[in-house]
Amino acid sequence: MVRNRLQSLLHRHNILLPKGKLLEGAWWQEQKLSPLERLQIQQELAMLEELDRRKTEVDAELGRQCLREPWEKQAVRLLQLPGFGVVMTTPALAPQVQV
């Protein structure tokens, strides 16, 4: 949603985004936008940064958990398959857990 709001702002002003510049604050500051829009961009970029940090934390914790019993051996095999990251491996193995 945050990325969509930034894209919407670009469309509103007919600004073409160079590849890889969406998260670059310096590029946004060069654009001719109102002070309110600049504040919105600053907050959206901060939110994206925080979301990325939290996503990294979740991925790391899921990685630690899926490499312990009872998933240890199966997870190592699944993680080697294309498209099977930690987020896909964990639910794939979840039905095997005995509660």
VOBA-1610 file (N, C-alpha, C; in pm, whole numbers, padded with zeros to 5 digits, always signed):
BEGIN
Met+00083-00120+00000Met+00000+00000+00000Met+00087+00126+00000Val+00196+00121+00074Val+00284+00238+00082Val+00346+00265-00056Arg+00392+00161-00119Arg+00451+00178-00253Arg+00347+00229-00352Asn+00224+00182-00339Asn+00116+00228-00426Asn+00088+00377-00407Arg+00094+00423-00281Arg+00071+00566-00256Arg+00181+00650-00319Leu+00305+00602-00314Leu+00415+00675-00377Leu+00397+00676-00529Gln+00360+00561-00585Gln+00335+00554-00729Gln+00221+00646-00770Ser+00117+00653-00688Ser+00004+00740-00716Ser+00047+00887-00720Leu+00133+00924-00628Leu+00183+01060-00625Leu+00261+01092-00753Leu+00339+00996-00799Leu+00413+01015-00925Leu+00318+01032-01043His+00215+00948-01048His+00118+00958-01158His+00044+01091-01156Arg+00012+01138-01036Arg-00060+01264-01021Arg+00020+01381-01082His+00153+01372-01076His+00238+01480-01126His+00306+01445-01258Asn+00267+01332-01318Asn+00329+01287-01444Asn+00481+01280-01435Ile+00529+01222-01328Ile+00673+01207-01307Ile+00710+01062-01337Leu+00812+01044-01420Leu+00861+00909-01449Leu+00968+00874-01346Leu+00952+00760-01286Leu+01045+00714-01183Leu+01159+00637-01248Pro+01283+00685-01231Pro+01396+00608-01282Pro+01406+00475-01206Lys+01456+00375-01272Lys+01466+00242-01212Lys+01548+00246-01083Gly+01491+00188-00978Gly+01561+00177-00851Gly+01561+00302-00765Lys+01482+00401-00797Lys+01483+00527-00723Lys+01366+00543-00625Leu+01275+00446-00620Leu+01156+00461-00536Leu+01191+00488-00391Leu+01293+00425-00338Leu+01327+00441-00197Leu+01437+00543-00173Glu+01477+00613-00276Glu+01588+00709-00264Glu+01536+00849-00229Gly+01556+00888-00103Gly+01505+01016-00054Gly+01560+01136-00129Ala+01687+01131-00170Ala+01748+01243-00241Ala+01678+01269-00374Trp+01642+01162-00443Trp+01571+01178-00571Trp+01437+01246-00549Trp+01365+01204-00446Trp+01235+01263-00417Trp+01247+01412-00384Gln+01352+01450-00314Gln+01370+01590-00277Gln+01393+01680-00398Glu+01443+01624-00507Glu+01466+01701-00629Glu+01336+01732-00705Gln+01230+01662-00674Gln+01104+01678-00746Gln+01030+01802-00696Lys+00955+01863-00786Lys+00877+01982-00752Lys+00743+01939-00695Leu+00738+01933-00563Leu+00618+01890-00493Leu+00586+01987-00381Ser+00463+01985-00336Ser+00421+02075-00228Ser+00484+02028-00096Pro+00491+02118+00003Pro+00546+02079+00133Pro+00470+01962+00197Leu+00338+01959+00178Leu+00259+01850+00233Leu+00294+01717+00165Glu+00314+01721+00034Glu+00352+01600-00038Glu+00492+01554+00003Arg+00582+01648+00027Arg+00717+01613+00074Arg+00710+01544+00211Leu+00622+01593+00297Leu+00604+01531+00428Leu+00549+01389+00412Gln+00453+01375+00322Gln+00396+01242+00295Gln+00506+01147+00248Ile+00588+01192+00156Ile+00696+01108+00103Ile+00793+01069+00213Gln+00830+01165+00294Gln+00923+01139+00405Gln+00866+01031+00498Gln+00738+01041+00530Gln+00675+00943+00619Gln+00660+00808+00551Glu+00626+00807+00424Glu+00612+00680+00351Glu+00746+00608+00342Leu+00853+00682+00313Leu+00986+00620+00304Leu+01030+00566+00440Ala+01000+00640+00547Ala+01034+00592+00681Ala+00955+00466+00714Met+00828+00462+00672Met+00746+00344+00698Met+00800+00223+00621Leu+00840+00243+00494Leu+00896+00134+00416Leu+01025+00081+00479Glu+01107+00171+00528Glu+01231+00131+00593Glu+01202+00046+00718Glu+01106+00090+00797Glu+01068+00017+00918Glu+01007-00118+00883Leu+00923-00123+00781Leu+00863-00250+00738Leu+00969-00347+00689Asp+01066-00297+00616Asp+01175-00384+00569Asp+01255-00439+00686Arg+01279-00356+00787Arg+01353-00400+00905Arg+01274-00510+00978Arg+01146-00488+00995Arg+01063-00587+01065Arg+01051-00716+00984Lys+01041-00705+00853Lys+01034-00823+00768Lys+01163-00904+00781Thr+01275-00837+00786Thr+01403-00904+00804Thr+01408-00979+00937Glu+01355-00917+01042Glu+01350-00982+01173Glu+01264-01109+01169Val+01148-01099+01106Val+01058-01214+01096Val+01124-01325+01015Asp+01184-01290+00901Asp+01251-01390+00818Asp+01362-01460+00895Ala+01439-01383+00972Ala+01548-01442+01050Ala+01494-01538+01155Glu+01388-01500+01224Glu+01330-01587+01327Glu+01269-01712+01266Leu+01198-01698+01155Leu+01144-01815+01086Leu+01257-01907+01040Gly+01366-01847+00994Gly+01482-01927+00953Gly+01539-02007+01068Arg+01551-01945+01185Arg+01602-02015+01303Arg+01508-02128+01343Gln+01378-02100+01342Gln+01282-02200+01387Gln+01271-02318+01290Cys+01279-02291+01161Cys+01261-02402+01066Cys+01387-02488+01056Leu+01497-02443+01114Leu+01618-02524+01112Leu+01639-02598+01243Arg+01536-02602+01328Arg+01539-02681+01452Arg+01437-02792+01441Glu+01446-02885+01533Glu+01347-02993+01537Glu+01208-02934+01552Pro+01108-02985+01490Pro+01098-03109+01414Pro+01120-03091+01264Trp+01154-02971+01219Trp+01160-02944+01075Trp+01301-02949+01018Glu+01397-02963+01099Glu+01537-02945+01061Glu+01574-03012+00928Lys+01556-03142+00917Lys+01602-03214+00798Lys+01519-03179+00674Gln+01386-03172+00689Gln+01301-03143+00574Gln+01321-02999+00526Ala+01339-02906+00619Ala+01354-02765+00582Ala+01481-02744+00500Val+01589-02810+00538Val+01714-02794+00463Val+01694-02838+00318Arg+01621-02945+00297Arg+01594-02991+00160Arg+01506-02892+00084Leu+01399-02847+00148Leu+01307-02754+00080Leu+01373-02621+00047Leu+01458-02572+00135Leu+01523-02442+00112Leu+01616-02445-00009Gln+01653-02561-00054Gln+01740-02572-00172Gln+01662-02564-00302Leu+01530-02578-00295Leu+01447-02573-00415Leu+01422-02429-00458Pro+01420-02403-00589Pro+01389-02268-00636Pro+01250-02226-00589Gly+01239-02105-00539Gly+01111-02052-00495Gly+01073-02087-00353Phe+01152-02169-00286Phe+01122-02207-00149Phe+01215-02132-00054Gly+01170-02015-00012Gly+01241-01943+00092Gly+01183-01984+00226Val+01223-01914+00329Val+01177-01945+00463Val+01026-01930+00474Val+00971-01827+00411Val+00828-01800+00423Val+00746-01910+00357Met+00794-01972+00250Met+00722-02081+00185Met+00748-02215+00254Thr+00866-02232+00308Thr+00902-02359+00371Thr+00825-02382+00500Thr+00811-02280+00583Thr+00746-02296+00712Thr+00603-02348+00701Pro+00516-02286+00619Pro+00381-02342+00609Pro+00377-02479+00542Ala+00472-02505+00453Ala+00473-02635+00386Ala+00500-02747+00486Leu+00579-02718+00589Leu+00613-02817+00689Leu+00518-02817+00809Ala+00439-02714+00825Ala+00353-02701+00943Ala+00259-02819+00965Pro+00198-02877+00864Pro+00109-02991+00889Pro+00180-03111+00950Gln+00312-03117+00941Gln+00386-03230+00993Gln+00413-03219+01143Val+00390-03106+01202Val+00419-03086+01342Val+00313-03154+01427Gln+00355-03232+01522Gln+00264-03299+01616Gln+00248-03212+01739Val+00126-03175+01771Val+00102-03089+01887Val+00063-03173+02005
//
